[in-house]
Amino acid sequence: MNILLAEDDIRLGKLMYHLLRTEFHGVDWVKTGKEAYNHAILKDYDVIILDWMLPGESGLSICRRLRSKGNQSGILFVTAKDANEDVISGLDSGADDYIVKPFEFSELSARIRAIYRRKEKPFEEVIRINDFTLNLTTHVFSRNGVPIDLTKKEYQLLEILMRNRNQILTREVLFEKLWGYDTEVTDNALDALIKLVRKKVDSSGTPSLIQNVRGIGYKVRSGNV
């Protein structure tokens, strides 16, 4: 589980960060509203824990902005505000839950797990390999959170390779899946397609995401790219 913790109280933040790391492992801790928003839009978090009063921008404002951008992460407010109108404002802004300070960590942990269960995505809706992400629902391919514009065939090629990331796919298999047996497309079309995809997704000076396995076919490179 990937968690973003936005808490400007250093003492409380350190304690929460340590406890969250112990239980959930993947935790980023930020201390300002700007950092919280920037992290949330650049990385896919399962749960975002927002302090209501953050320097620069409130957690309430951040929550509203994220939801307006279509962010689907679970959002949990942590705050000293406990008035009914505050609770309603927090939930109406798009938050999934609300916990009032002071609190027991066991309660916070239980609320995080509950949010995650409600938000848990279908199996392999998103495929991640190194810096690359392929969203099978939105059909968006990105590197380091930045979407890359692909044609339909370019996307199909990457989806086939990434779905079968632990296998080497022969040229024949790829050709059949992309164009079918009964087609007038020449065999060179696969080479041209792979060249176009590499040009769009690879970075200068690094190995290509699509690895050529000599004499057999292609696979995605799962090591450092």
Disulfide bonds with the S-S distance in Angstrom:
none
